[in-house]
Amino acid sequence: MSKTLINLTTILLALFLLFFTLYIYVSNRDGDMALYTWLGIDYYNESFNFIRNRSIHLPLWVKYNLTDGLWMLSYLLFMEGLWTRDKRIKWMFCIPIISLALILEILQ
């Protein structure tokens, strides 16, 4: 398999994981999250009510812990897909996000 196809597959997997995480946020999390403010989303919109009414009940660890891991994995896969040749540049962008995720988990 060519290197370009592997990179494209990695980036597509990263985007899928990101959208899956956003789906879990929209369908199962409360409306007071900062994500909705950052994206300018009205939590009580009819489109979101449609999604929330048809979602399944998820365990708490999926709602809160798995989503954190999925967005971080999505970011790391995206960086892997972009910078496979130069490892120093990749780690220059990966270390801060891993540190940020760990700090946010500790501060919760």
N, C-alpha and C positions, 0 to 999 in steps of 0.2 A: 504494500500500500504506500502511496506517495506521502511525503511529509506534509504537503499542503492539505491533502484530504484528512489526515489525522488532526491537523490544527483546526480545520473547519469543523470536524466532528466534535472536538473538545470545546470549541466556542459554542456550538449549538447545544451541547449538553449543559454548558454553563447557563445559557439563556433559558433552557427548559427548567432547570433547577430554580432559577430566579423567579420565573413566572409561577412555578408550583408553590414556592414560598409565599409569593404575593397572594395566591389563591387561598392558602391557609390563613393568612392574615385577614383577608377580606371576609372569608366565610366563617371564621371561628373566633376572632379576637374582638375585644371591646372597641367602641368608637372613640375612646379618649386617647388613642395612641398618637404619638407625634408623627408617625408616617402619614396619616391622613392630612395633617396640617401642612407638612412639607410638600406633599403632592397636590395640595389644593382640592382634596376629595371631600365631598359631602357624604358622610357615613350613612346618613338616613335616606340617601337617594333610592329611588325605586329599583334601579338596576342592582344595587348591592343587596337590597331586601330580597330580590328574586334569587340571588346566589345564596344568601344566608338561609333562606327558608328551605332550600333544597340540599343543603350540606348535611353530612353525617356528623354525628357527635364523635369528636376525637379525644383521646386521653390528654391530660394536662401536659405531659412531657412532650407530646407531638406539637401542641399549640405553642409552647414556650421554649423548650430546649432544642427540639429538632429544627425548628425554623431558624434559630440562630446559627446552628451548624450548617444548614443548607445555604444560607446566604453567604457565609464565609467560604464554603466549598465552591459555590458558584463563582465567587470572585477569584479564588485561587486557580480554578480551572480556566477561567477567562485569561488570567495572566499567563498560564502555561501555554494556552493556545496562541497568544500573541508573541511571547518571547521565549521560544524554545532554544534558540541559539545562544543568546547571551544570558547566562545564568545570574550574573551579578545584577543586571538591570531587573530581572524578574524578582529576585529576592529583595531588592531595594524597594519594590512596591508591595511585596507580600508580607514582610516583617512588620510594617506599621499596622496593617489591617489585622494580623493575628494578635498583635499587642493590644490594639483597640478592643477587639472582641473579648480578650481575656480580662482587660480592665473593666469593661462594662459588666461582665458576668460577676466579677468580684464585688463591684459597687452595688449590685442589686441586693 
